[in-house]
Amino acid sequence: MTQKYAVVLAAGQGTRMKSKLYKVLHPVCGKPMVQHVVDQLNKLDLDELITVVGFGAETVQDQLGKDSHYVVQEEQLGTGHAVQQADNILADKEGVTIVACGDTPLLTESTLQNMVEHHIQTEAKATILTAHAEDPTGYGRVIRGGNGEVERIVEQKDASKDEQAVQEINTGTYCFDNKFLFEALQNVSNDNVQGEYYLPDVIQILQNQGETVSAYQTTDFSESLGVNDRVALSKAEKLMKKRINEAHMRNGVSIIDSDNTYIGPDVSIGQDVTIYPGSIVDGKTLIENDVTVGPHSTITDCHIGPGTVVKQSVATNSLIGSGVQIGPFAHIRPDSSLGNDVKIGNFVEVKKATFGEGSKASHLSYIGDADVGSGVNIGCGTITVNYDGHNKYMTTIEDDAFIGCNSNLVAPVTVGKGAYVAAGSTINKDVPAEALSIARSRQTNKEGYASKFQSNKKD
């Protein structure tokens, strides 16, 4: 079985982005560009993946973590020089090496895999990933011979009129016989205007040695897009969004307005899910069957069970059961868990709280650092008073309890099973099971006071 390696070029500063954020870390559909590239490559069951870092090295390593090994290109002396930094790790190994740029987020696993297979089948020492461009202006042209093998790559400025008419372009992604790659790199010269060592020069060196150079043409031109400025970044975002949304629709998801729905690349969605306009679903969210999202909902890193509705609300890093009703205008903050058939209504905020099956907080409440049992009704305006300015404390509401409107539950406190808390109460002591707790001032009526008050105002 052929050993497979990859080198990701991610050392350039990206000055045209005009940003303090390192270029390859700019996100496309919520994920940094270089992470897109590494994720697709790692699906190929690689034996080694190396990312060449330079500017912003630490931030790139923080992002990719254990998804890659790293080498540093201290001086930016061209793409050939960048690949050479992996010499100590790869040079003596047998197999195939893919070289891809960290600013090409639209590359796909299937295209990369097809390129590798084509490379092996043609017994080539180098294979260029190409694409058909309706307007090839600015791209290097791939000139083929009569037998279909690549004769040369001609840059736009060096191309003749006939060569400029060629619409097959070099995407900048390659596949090499690993040993031949690193041997050829030793012979790459920097005798050019920029004084840099260019990776495409390896192609000419291999051809001069009589070695086979082939090309594999992707069917999707968008995969060739390299992001060098904010205009290209916006284009990549649009293309990626379209690709993601179309894939979900083909798998049984109804996206009412695809142009105004944003779904991250790592989101999983079941069948018969409906997503309304203005919604954002990202992170590693999992949405099961028959869920309704939106309009204008934002869901990040959540697991949502079947039949749940999240309407005009925000949910983050939480577990949401089946048949749950959320919103409109609710906020489910991190580390919350909502059991089946829970209702979280308008202007309710839940933070680090657990709700048992069938419990309800229908409107205008804050439930934070709380363990709410099943069958609990939390009335309008209820607050779990969880913070004393230094520490957070827990509120426990046991099964079937009823919390009246405008109640303050001052933690740490427990409301027992089946207990009632009267409306307007401030509870700072435990309430026994089945008890009624009333904690409010006695009402006093002063007869005739209003008339006397109005008379004093006139004087």
Stockholm file with secondary structure:
# STOCKHOLM 1.0

chainA/1-459         MTQKYAVVLAAGQGTRMKSKLYKVLHPVCGKPMVQHVVDQLNKLDLDELITVVGFGAETVQDQLGKDSHYVVQEEQLGTGHAVQQADNILADKEGVTIVACGDTPLLTESTLQNMVEHHIQTEAKATILTAHAEDPTGYGRVIRGGNGEVERIVEQKDASKDEQAVQEINTGTYCFDNKFLFEALQNVSNDNVQGEYYLPDVIQILQNQGETVSAYQTTDFSESLGVNDRVALSKAEKLMKKRINEAHMRNGVSIIDSDNTYIGPDVSIGQDVTIYPGSIVDGKTLIENDVTVGPHSTITDCHIGPGTVVKQSVATNSLIGSGVQIGPFAHIRPDSSLGNDVKIGNFVEVKKATFGEGSKASHLSYIGDADVGSGVNIGCGTITVNYDGHNKYMTTIEDDAFIGCNSNLVAPVTVGKGAYVAAGSTINKDVPAEALSIARSRQTNKEGYASKFQSNKKD
#=GR chainA/1-459 SS CCCEEEEEEECCCCGGGCSSSCGGGSEETTEEHHHHHHHHHHTTCCSEEEEEECTTHHHHHHHHGGGCEEEECSSCCCHHHHHHTTHHHHTTCCSEEEEEETTCTTCCHHHHHHHHHHHHHTTCSEEEEEEECSSCTTSCEEEECTTSCEEEEECGGGCCHHHHTCCEEEEEEEEEEHHHHHHHHTTCCCCSTTCCCCTTHHHHHHHHTTCCEEEEEESCGGGGCCCCSHHHHHHHHHHHHHHHHHHHHHTTEEESCGGGCEECTTCEECTTEEECTTCEEETTCEECTTCEECSSCEEESCEECTTCEECSCEEESCEECTTCEECSSCEECTTCEECTTCEEEEEEEEEEEEECTTCEEEEEEEEEEEEECTTCEECTTCEEECBCSSCBCCEEECTTCEECTTCEEESSEEECTTCEECTTCEECSCBCTTCEECCSCCCCCCTTHHHHHHHHHHC
#=GC SS_cons         CCCEEEEEEECCCCGGGCSSSCGGGSEETTEEHHHHHHHHHHTTCCSEEEEEECTTHHHHHHHHGGGCEEEECSSCCCHHHHHHTTHHHHTTCCSEEEEEETTCTTCCHHHHHHHHHHHHHTTCSEEEEEEECSSCTTSCEEEECTTSCEEEEECGGGCCHHHHTCCEEEEEEEEEEHHHHHHHHTTCCCCSTTCCCCTTHHHHHHHHTTCCEEEEEESCGGGGCCCCSHHHHHHHHHHHHHHHHHHHHHTTEEESCGGGCEECTTCEECTTEEECTTCEEETTCEECTTCEECSSCEEESCEECTTCEECSCEEESCEECTTCEECSSCEECTTCEECTTCEEEEEEEEEEEEECTTCEEEEEEEEEEEEECTTCEECTTCEEECBCSSCBCCEEECTTCEECTTCEEESSEEECTTCEECTTCEECSCBCTTCEECCSCCCCCCTTHHHHHHHHHHC
//
